[in-house]
Each structure stands twice: as C-alpha cells, then as structure tokens.
C-alpha cells in the first residue's frame, strides 16, 4: 500500500521513493505493478468524476431498465 499511498498523499512528489519501490519489486512483477497502478488511477478518476457530477440515487434506473422491477 505504501507504493500507491505515497503518491496519493503527496501528488507533487516526483515518483515513488526508492526504498518503497524496491520493497514492492520484491513482491510484484513489473506487469502486476503496472496493472495495480492503472487500476487505482482509473478508480481515482471515476471517484473524482462522481464527486464533480453527483446524481441522486435511482436517477439512472430507467436508463438501465431497473425501473421495471417497481422498486421504490
């Protein structure tokens, strides 16, 4: 977690500290590190997008056909 949180806490930092990077390299392959970093970035993007454009719960139910169940 230090691998991702160190960048998230300080977005002005220039990369990941060498000691954290070395510890992560012992546990993950380069592909796994890339996949993990990409996944967290995408989740972060969608969280920020949802924060910027909030929708009331159920607003998009009809778009996905969920209103046919008659749930209120």
C-alpha positions in Angstrom: 0.0 0.0 0.0 2.9 2.4 0.6 3.6 2.2 -3.1 0.3 3.8 -4.0 -0.4 5.9 -0.9 2.9 7.6 -1.0 2.0 9.1 -4.4 -1.7 9.7 -3.5 -0.8 11.6 -0.3 1.7 13.9 -2.0 0.8 14.4 -5.7 3.6 16.9 -6.1 6.2 14.2 -5.3 8.5 13.2 -8.2 7.9 9.5 -8.3 8.0 6.8 -5.6 10.8 6.8 -3.0 13.5 4.2 -3.9 13.1 2.2 -0.7 9.3 1.7 -1.3 9.9 0.9 -4.9 12.4 -1.8 -4.0 10.1 -3.4 -1.5 7.3 -3.5 -4.0 9.5 -5.0 -6.7 10.2 -7.9 -4.3 6.5 -8.7 -4.1 5.1 -7.8 -7.6 6.2 -8.3 -11.1 6.5 -5.3 -13.4 3.2 -6.2 -15.1 1.5 -6.5 -11.7 2.8 -3.1 -10.6 1.6 -1.6 -13.8 -1.8 -3.2 -13.5 -2.2 -2.1 -9.9 -1.2 1.4 -10.6 -3.5 1.6 -13.6 -6.4 0.2 -11.6 -6.0 2.7 -8.8 -5.7 5.5 -11.3 -8.9 4.6 -13.0 -10.8 4.2 -9.7 -9.4 7.6 -8.6 -10.6 9.2 -11.9 -14.2 7.8 -11.5 -14.4 8.8 -7.9 -13.4 12.4 -8.8 -15.9 12.4 -11.7 -18.7 11.2 -9.5 -17.8 13.9 -6.9 -17.9 16.6 -9.6 -21.2 15.4 -11.1 -23.3 13.9 -8.3 -26.5 12.1 -9.1 -29.3 11.3 -6.7 -29.7 7.5 -6.1 -32.1 6.0 -8.7 -31.7 8.8 -11.2 -30.4 6.5 -13.9 -32.6 3.4 -13.1 -34.7 3.8 -16.2 -31.6 4.1 -18.4 -30.6 0.6 -17.3 -34.1 -0.9 -17.2 -34.1 -1.1 -13.4 -37.4 0.8 -13.0 -39.3 -2.2 -14.4 -39.0 -4.0 -11.0 -41.2 -1.4 -9.4 -38.8 -0.8 -6.5 -39.1 2.5 -4.7 
